[in-house]
Every structure is written in structure tokens, then in C-alpha cells.
């Protein structure tokens, strides 16, 4: 997903219109519309305002090009010092280590549980065709990214109880299948229809 698509994804996840997000982020509506349409690339300052308005990390919009061993190791060493990443082995008692016994592991149980969810979710979508798989993977990753819990707590308390880190549900899979060949305009109409239906259902329950 490009930057514009990410902005739009999290805006819709918050049930915000472009006008609302522009107002919250203190940027013009026309500028935000160009960002989402990928007609213009926002600078870091603008991205920070948008991220703050959406209550997400600005790092979500950052692209990290990992092309060399140095690139990869610099990220791993940073994670080792700041995120309690462990470079460990399955054979701690065996002095003769081989490459296939080494693995990466986080001391933080919460991070490990999220990674386990991610693994299981990816396993669940393996039977989809390539196009649906890519969309489903982007949805799963965005859900996981939508989490501002501290990495220094094993039992983080979410600031928003409506934000949950869960594998793709059957309803989500159905939505991806239904919308896979739709245009952006058709998807917007489908979302509006779904919002109208949700409001009707909630009103009838009262």
C-alpha cells in the first residue's frame, strides 16, 4: 500500500470523512484529497499531523528499503537494544551451533503473542488466490499496526477498547472477496450502504 492508501485505510477504520480528518490534522481538505489519491506526497510534518489525528504511529507511513546486510543488521541491532529482541538458539546446551538452530525471539510476551497471531492469520489465507491473498495480508498487517501499546509492558492496556488485534474473520474474508474486483468508487458506495445498514440494525435493537 502506498502512503495515500494507508491514510485512507486508517481514516475509514475510524469512520472519519476526509473533511473530518483534514480538520483534525489542521490541513486543507484539497491537500488531504490529493494525498489519498496519491497525486501528492506529504512531507514528514504533514504525516505527523495526520498520524496524530488518526491516533497511529507516523512510522506506519515510513518506507524502509532493506537492500544490504548492513541495512538489515542495523535494524536488528536497534531492535535488540530498544525492543528486547533476543538472538538465541534452540540448542543452548550444545556448544557446537549451526545456522539452523539460531532464531530471533522477543522477551516481551505480548509481542510474541501478536507475532503468533500474525503467523496463524497468514496460514489462514494461504488457500486464497494471489490477488485476494495480497489484499488480505495488507488488511491483517494494518490491523496489527493499529496498536499503540508500549513495547515495554507484558500486559499493555489498550487506550481504545474498540481496537483489537485479531486474525482475519470470515466476514472480513467475504468482504475482500466481494470487493476484490470493485473500483474505489464502488467500494465507497458499499461502505456507505453498510454504514446505513448498521445504523438501521442498531436502531431496531433499541
N, C-alpha and C positions, 0 to 999 in steps of 0.2 A: 504494500500500500504506500502511495506517495503521501506527502505531508497534507495535502488538501483532503484526501480520502480519510486520513486519520482524524483530522479536525471534524469532518462531517460525521464520522462514526461515533465519536465521543459526544458530539453535540446531540445527535439523535438519541444516544443512550441516556442522555439527561433530559430528553423530551423538551429541548430548547429549540426555538426558531433561530434563524440567522440574525434577526433583529435583536432578539434577547441576548444572544452571545456577544454580538457586536457592542451592545450597550454595557454588558458586564465587563467586557475586556477593554472598554474605552477605545474602541477603534471604529472606523466608519463601516456602515453596512456594505457599501460597494467594495471596500477593500477586503472584507471577510468573504464576500461572494467570489471575488477573484482568487482568493487563497484556496477556497474549496473547489473551485473549477480548475485549479492548477494553472491559472493564467498568470499568476504572480507568486513568487517565493517570499514568504515572510522572513524578516530578519529576526535574530535571536530575541531582541527586546519585545517584538510583537508576539512571538511564540510564547514568551514567558507570561505575557498578559493573558493570552488565550488559555494556556495551561492552568493558570491561577483561577480563571473564571470557570473552567471545567473541573477544577479540583483534581488534576492529574500532574504527574511529573513532566517537566519540559523535556526530560531525556527521551520520552516516548517519540518525540519528533526528530531526534538526532539520528543521523546515519553513521554507522561505524564501518568503515571499509577495512576489513582484515585481509591483507594481501601477503603479508610476510610472517615469518616465525616471530620476529620482533614485535609485530602488531599483536599477535595472539598472546605472547608471553607477558607483554606489558599489561594487558587486561587481566590475565590470570594472577599476576603478582599484586595488582591493585585489589582484586577480589580477595586474595589471601590476607592482605593486611587490613582491609576495611569490612569484609563481609564474612570473615571466619571460614574461608574456603580451606579445606584440607586436601593436600596431595598425599594420599595414603595407599595402602596395599592390602590385598586380600590375604597375604601370607606374611603377617607381621613377625611371626616366629621363625620364618625361613630367611636366613641371611643372603641367600642367592636369589635376587629379584630378577624377574623377567618383565618385559614390557607389558604383557597381557595381564599381569597381576596388579598393575597400577590403576587407580581410578581417582576421580575427584568427588569430594563429599563435603557438605556443609555441616558445621557444628550445630547450626540453628535447625531445630526440628520442624519449625513452621515452613521454612524454605524447602526443606526436603519433602514435606508433605505436598507442597504446591508442585514441585517437580514430579512427584509420583502421579498427581492428578493429570499433569500435562502428558506424561507418558501414556497413561491409560486412555486419555482422550484421543491422542494420536492413533493409538491402536484401534479405537472405535471407528475411525473414519477411513481406515485402510481399504475398505471394500468399495468406497466411492470412486467415481471416475476422476481423472486428474483435475479437471476444472472445478468440480464440486469439492474435491479434497483441498485444493488451494484456498478456496473461499472459507471452508470450514476451519482450516488451520489458522487463517487470519482472524476468524471470529474467536477461536479458543485463545490465541495469543493476546488479543486485545482485552479479553475478559481478565486474563491473568495480569496484564499490565495495569488494569484499573484497580490498583491496590496500593494505598499509601501507608501501609503498616510498616512499623520500624523493623529493620533487619536485626536490631539488637535486642529483640524480645522473642522468647519462645512461645509466648501466648499473647500475641498482639490483639488489641481490641479495635475493631474497625470503627472508623468515625462515621460510617454510614451503613446502617444495618441492611439497606437495600442492595448494597454491593456485595455480591457473593462470587467466590472463585469456584466454579463448578464445571464439570465436563459438559460438552455439548448435549443438550437434551433432545428428545425425539421431536419436540415441537420446533427447536432450532434447526434440526436436520431437515424437517419438512419445509421450513421457510427457505432454507438455502436451495432446496430442490425446486421449489415453486418459482423463486426469483432468479434462478441461475441464468435464464435467457431473457430477462426483463431489462428494459432500458432504465436509466436513472429516474426519468420522469414517471415511468410505470411503478417503480419501487416507492417513490414519494406518494403516489396515489394509494398504493396498497397500505402504506404506513398510516395515512390519514384515515382510511377505511377501518383499519384495525383499531386505531385510537377511538374512533366513533363507536365501534362495536364494544370495546372495553368499557367505555363510559356508560353505554346503554345497559350492559350486563351489571355493572356496579349499582346503577340507579334502580334496576329491577330487584336487586337483592335487599334494598332498604325498605 
